[in-house]
Amino acid sequence: MRRKAGWFVLVTLVAVAALGFVSYNPTAKASRYLYVWTGTGHHDTTGVVMVAVFDADPDSKSYGSVVNVLTVDSAGLMPHHTEFVAPANATSFFASDYAADRSYVIDFSTPSRPRLVGQVAKVPGARTMHSFARLPNGNVIATLQFGDRTIEGDPGAVAEFDRQGKLVRSGSSADKAFPKARIRTYGITALPSIDRLVTTSSPMDNETTDHVVQVWKLSNLELLKTLPVPTLPGDTLHRYPFELRTMADGKTALLNSYFCGFYRIANMEASPTIERVMHLPDFGCSVPHISGNLMVMPIAYGHKFVTLDISNPAKPVQLASFATDSTFFPHWLSGDPGGDRLVMTDQGDGSPRIMIAKLDRSTGKITWDEKFRDPGSTKPGISLENVNWPNGVKGKVFAHGALFIQ
């Protein structure tokens, strides 16, 4: 189902800020707060879903301490993706409780006291929201993993919402050229300067799905092309096409599969193409962060981060590697728009922790922020194994999305 709405003016500078692929502002100050989308609910166990606010001012005496907690839902299941960075053109962000099939709009206009605006509207004919991309006009595009079970394969969808979470339009991932395909619409990136949107297909469980990417017309969410991820005999790098990021030219996108294949998607204005441009000998390439010409990639089962030079997306080059300990499975990554810090959370296989590191933009090297740690601990980071927070939550909590707030 699609709903009509007026198209917006494409302003390149606003698009860059809104989409977040240029994340560092050298004139801005370090962010004062860190929001962590967390909770006691985990997959099929009901619990509290909340936004935990941490003091992120590195000059503060209470750096790393909990400032506030917003209880969003007392019957949540799985706090999952938020937007990757706090939007520059809005005072709220979207966050999903994946397993509960509920998503929320969180207001951060008073940074120390976030406020729940409400739930994101349901999408007729689709379910289970996953990822978000902010547009230059402040609206948000979201992926939904599944349809309404009326089409064999149950392909997902994309949907556009206004800042308050009201549905604007939607489009199905079903493609007649791929009948019965199990398309689990997952990752997303927008290319507003050429009126395009790209999504991936990847499951959240062990389901066997189709390894494809899809190119859409951004202005009306018309599906233009479904592209199989290229395969080579005997390898598995194409499996689980995962995350996408728009490149600096605004016309191409870089895809990473969970199996650590990297693919350049180009020519989207006319005849979209996809080609493999590199791979890493690892497993678990997850949610990357781009800073200028650098891409930092968390690799869950490699227990490390890899920094790539993507100045030429057709030939990415590895610059540096940074190992974590074996108890941390890095998955989520987001950057501080006013500094060189990165916030990281665990995939869920290890002990839940929030980590902050620093990125050297000249070398690509990463080091831990030694000040961000539990009092008296010899390990960097904040443990979520035994919390005691202002909203009454005690014990172990799980974190996924995290983002700095100015």
C-alpha positions in Angstrom: 0.0 0.0 0.0 1.3 3.4 -0.9 0.1 6.8 0.3 0.9 10.0 -1.6 2.8 12.9 -0.1 4.7 15.9 -1.5 8.3 15.3 -2.5 11.0 17.4 -0.8 13.7 19.7 -2.2 17.0 17.9 -2.5 19.6 20.0 -0.7 23.0 18.3 -0.8 24.5 19.8 2.3 21.4 18.9 4.3 21.4 15.4 2.9 24.9 14.9 4.0 24.1 15.9 7.5 20.9 14.0 7.7 22.3 10.7 6.3 25.3 10.8 8.6 28.0 9.6 6.3 30.0 12.7 7.2 29.8 12.4 10.9 32.6 14.6 12.2 32.2 18.4 12.7 35.5 19.9 13.7 33.9 23.0 15.1 31.5 21.1 17.4 32.2 20.2 21.0 32.3 16.7 22.3 28.8 15.4 23.0 27.7 15.7 26.5 25.4 12.6 26.6 25.3 9.0 25.4 21.9 7.4 24.9 21.8 3.6 25.0 18.8 1.6 23.9 18.6 -1.2 26.4 16.3 -3.3 28.5 15.7 -6.5 30.4 13.7 -8.1 27.6 15.6 -10.5 25.5 14.1 -12.2 22.4 11.1 -14.0 23.9 11.5 -12.9 27.5 9.3 -9.9 28.4 10.9 -7.0 30.3 11.5 -3.3 30.5 12.7 -1.4 27.4 14.4 1.9 28.1 16.7 4.7 27.1 19.7 5.0 29.5 21.4 8.4 29.5 25.1 8.4 30.4 27.3 11.4 31.1 29.5 11.5 28.0 31.4 14.7 28.8 35.0 13.6 29.1 35.8 16.6 31.3 33.1 15.8 33.8 33.8 14.3 37.2 30.9 11.9 36.7 32.0 10.8 33.2 30.4 7.4 32.4 27.8 7.6 35.1 24.0 7.2 34.6 22.3 10.6 34.4 18.7 9.5 33.7 16.6 6.6 32.4 13.5 6.8 30.4 11.2 3.7 30.7 9.6 3.3 27.2 7.7 0.0 27.7 7.3 -2.3 30.6 6.4 -5.3 28.3 9.2 -5.1 25.8 11.1 -8.0 24.2 14.2 -6.9 22.2 15.5 -3.4 22.1 17.4 -3.4 18.8 18.2 -0.8 16.2 18.0 3.0 16.6 19.1 5.5 14.0 22.9 5.3 13.6 23.5 8.9 14.6 21.4 11.5 16.2 19.7 13.4 13.3 21.0 16.9 12.6 17.6 18.0 11.2 15.3 16.8 14.0 15.0 16.6 17.8 13.9 13.0 18.0 15.1 9.6 16.8 13.5 6.2 16.0 14.2 3.0 17.9 12.8 -0.5 17.4 11.8 -3.3 19.7 12.3 -5.9 17.0 10.8 -9.0 18.7 7.7 -7.1 19.9 7.2 -5.5 16.5 7.0 -2.1 18.1 9.0 1.0 17.3 9.2 4.3 19.1 10.0 8.0 18.6 12.2 9.4 21.3 12.6 13.1 21.8 16.0 14.4 22.8 15.4 18.2 22.7 16.3 18.3 26.4 19.3 16.0 26.2 19.5 15.0 29.9 15.7 14.1 29.9 14.6 12.2 26.9 10.9 11.9 26.3 8.7 9.3 24.6 6.8 10.9 21.8 4.9 7.7 20.9 4.9 4.6 18.8 5.7 4.5 15.1 2.6 3.7 13.1 2.0 0.2 11.9 2.4 -0.5 8.1 -0.6 -2.2 6.4 0.7 -5.4 4.7 4.0 -5.5 6.5 5.5 -6.2 9.9 8.6 -6.3 12.1 10.5 -3.0 11.6 14.3 -3.2 11.7 16.5 -0.3 10.4 16.1 3.4 9.8 17.5 6.1 7.5 16.8 9.8 8.1 16.0 11.9 5.0 16.8 15.6 4.3 13.3 16.7 5.0 13.4 15.1 8.5 11.3 12.1 7.5 12.5 8.5 8.2 12.6 5.5 5.9 12.4 2.1 7.7 12.8 -1.5 6.6 10.3 -4.1 7.6 11.4 -7.8 7.5 8.1 -9.4 6.6 4.9 -8.9 4.6 1.4 -10.1 5.6 1.9 -13.7 4.6 -0.3 -13.4 1.5 2.6 -13.7 -0.9 4.7 -16.9 -1.0 8.1 -16.2 0.6 6.5 -13.4 2.7 8.8 -10.6 1.4 9.3 -7.5 3.5 8.8 -3.8 2.8 10.0 -0.3 3.2 8.0 2.6 4.7 8.4 6.3 5.1 7.2 8.2 8.2 7.1 11.8 9.3 9.0 12.9 12.4 6.2 12.0 14.7 6.0 8.4 13.3 3.0 8.9 11.1 3.0 6.7 8.0 3.5 8.6 4.8 3.9 5.8 2.2 5.1 2.3 1.9 6.3 -0.2 -0.8 6.6 -4.0 -0.9 9.8 -5.8 -1.5 8.0 -8.4 -3.6 9.5 -8.7 -7.1 7.8 -10.7 -9.9 11.2 -11.4 -11.3 12.0 -13.3 -8.0 8.8 -15.3 -7.3 8.6 -17.0 -3.9 11.8 -15.2 -2.8 12.3 -14.9 0.9 13.4 -11.3 1.0 13.9 -10.2 4.6 14.3 -6.4 4.1 17.1 -5.4 6.6 19.8 -2.8 5.9 19.0 0.5 4.3 20.7 3.7 2.9 19.3 6.6 1.0 20.8 8.5 -1.9 18.6 11.6 -2.2 20.7 13.4 -4.7 19.8 10.8 -7.3 16.3 9.9 -5.9 17.4 6.3 -4.9 17.2 4.0 -1.9 19.0 0.7 -1.4 18.1 -2.1 0.9 19.5 -5.6 1.8 17.9 -8.9 2.6 19.2 -10.7 5.7 17.4 -12.8 8.4 17.4 -12.3 12.1 17.5 -16.0 12.7 18.7 -19.1 11.0 16.1 -18.9 8.2 17.5 -19.5 4.7 16.8 -16.4 2.7 17.6 -14.8 -0.7 20.9 -13.0 -0.8 19.9 -9.9 -2.7 19.9 -6.1 -2.6 17.1 -3.9 -3.9 17.2 -0.5 -5.5 14.2 1.8 -5.1 13.0 5.2 -6.3 13.2 7.2 -3.1 10.5 9.7 -3.9 7.6 7.2 -4.2 9.2 3.9 -2.9 8.8 2.2 -6.2 10.9 -1.0 -6.4 13.2 -0.6 -9.5 15.6 -3.6 -9.4 16.5 -6.7 -7.3 20.1 -7.7 -7.6 21.5 -11.0 -6.5 24.8 -10.6 -4.6 27.6 -12.0 -6.8 28.8 -15.4 -5.9 32.0 -17.3 -6.6 32.2 -21.1 -6.7 33.0 -22.5 -3.3 32.8 -19.3 -1.2 30.1 -17.9 1.1 31.0 -14.2 1.1 27.7 -13.3 -0.5 25.6 -14.7 2.4 23.6 -12.4 4.5 24.0 -9.0 2.7 23.9 -6.9 5.9 24.6 -3.2 6.1 24.9 -0.4 3.5 26.4 3.0 3.5 26.2 5.8 1.0 29.5 7.0 -0.3 30.7 10.6 -0.5 29.7 11.0 -4.1 26.1 10.5 -3.2 25.7 8.1 -6.1 27.2 4.8 -5.0 26.8 2.6 -1.9 29.1 0.1 -0.2 27.6 -3.1 1.1 29.1 -5.5 3.7 27.8 -9.0 4.1 27.8 -10.7 7.5 30.3 -13.1 6.0 32.7 -10.1 5.3 32.4 -9.6 1.6 32.3 -6.0 0.5 30.4 -4.9 -2.6 30.1 -1.6 -4.5 26.6 -0.8 -5.9 26.7 1.8 -8.7 24.9 3.1 -11.8 21.7 3.3 -9.9 20.3 6.2 -12.0 20.2 4.0 -15.1 21.1 0.3 -14.8 22.2 -0.7 -11.2 25.3 -2.9 -10.9 26.9 -4.7 -8.0 30.5 -6.0 -7.8 32.6 -7.5 -5.1 35.5 -5.2 -4.3 37.2 -6.9 -1.3 36.8 -9.4 1.5 38.1 -10.0 5.0 39.0 -13.5 6.3 36.5 -13.1 9.2 32.9 -13.7 10.2 30.4 -11.3 11.7 31.0 -8.0 9.8 28.3 -5.9 11.4 27.2 -2.3 11.8 30.0 0.0 10.4 30.7 3.7 11.0 32.0 6.1 8.3 34.1 9.1 9.2 35.3 11.0 6.1 37.2 8.5 4.0 37.4 5.9 6.8 35.1 3.0 7.5 35.4 1.3 10.8 33.9 -2.2 10.7 33.1 -4.2 13.9 33.6 -8.0 13.4 31.7 -9.9 16.0 33.4 -13.3 15.8 36.8 -11.9 15.0 36.6 -10.0 18.3 38.0 -6.9 16.6 37.5 -3.7 14.6 39.0 -3.1 11.2 39.5 0.3 9.6 39.3 0.7 5.9 40.3 3.5 3.5 37.2 3.9 1.3 38.3 7.0 -0.6 38.0 4.8 -3.7 35.0 2.6 -3.0 36.0 0.3 -5.9 39.2 -0.5 -4.1 38.9 -0.3 -0.3 42.2 -0.7 1.6 42.6 -2.0 5.1 44.6 0.4 7.3 44.4 -0.9 10.8 43.0 -3.6 13.1 42.1 -3.4 16.8 41.5 -6.5 18.9 39.0 -6.7 21.8 39.1 -9.5 24.4 37.3 -12.7 23.6 34.3 -11.9 25.8 33.3 -8.9 23.6 31.5 -9.6 20.3 31.5 -6.1 18.7 28.4 -5.4 16.6 27.0 -1.8 16.9 29.1 1.2 16.2 28.3 5.0 16.2 30.4 8.1 16.2 30.5 11.3 18.2 29.7 14.2 15.7 31.8 16.5 17.9 34.9 14.4 18.4 36.9 11.3 17.6 35.0 8.9 19.9 33.2 5.7 18.9 30.6 3.9 21.0 30.3 0.2 20.7 28.0 -2.5 22.0 28.1 -6.3 22.0 26.1 -8.6 19.6 24.6 -10.4 22.5 26.9 -13.4 22.6 29.2 -12.0 25.2 28.9 -10.2 28.5 26.8 -7.0 27.8 29.0 -3.9 27.9 29.1 -0.4 26.5 32.5 0.6 25.2 34.0 3.9 24.0 37.1 4.1 21.9 39.0 6.8 20.1 39.7 6.9 16.4 42.9 8.4 15.0 41.7 9.9 11.7 45.2 10.1 10.3 46.1 6.4 10.7 42.8 4.7 11.3 44.0 3.2 14.6 41.7 2.7 17.5 42.4 2.9 21.2 40.1 2.4 24.2 38.9 5.5 26.1 40.5 4.6 29.4 38.4 7.0 31.4 35.1 5.4 30.4 34.9 2.4 32.7 33.3 1.1 35.9 34.7 2.6 39.1 37.6 0.4 40.3 37.5 -1.9 37.2 40.6 -3.0 35.4 38.6 -3.4 32.2 37.5 -0.6 29.9 33.8 0.0 29.4 30.6 -0.1 31.5 29.3 -3.5 32.4 25.5 -4.1 32.2 25.6 -7.4 34.1 24.5 -5.9 37.4 22.8 -2.5 37.1 20.8 -0.5 39.6 19.2 2.4 37.8 16.8 5.2 38.8 13.7 3.7 37.2 14.0 0.6 39.5 15.6 -1.7 37.0 18.1 -4.1 38.7 20.3 -6.9 37.4 21.4 -7.8 33.9 20.3 -5.7 30.9 21.0 -6.0 27.2 22.0 -3.1 24.9 22.1 -2.7 21.2 21.6 0.8 19.6 23.7 3.6 21.1 24.3 7.2 20.0 25.9 10.4 21.2 23.7 13.4 21.9 25.0 16.9 21.8 
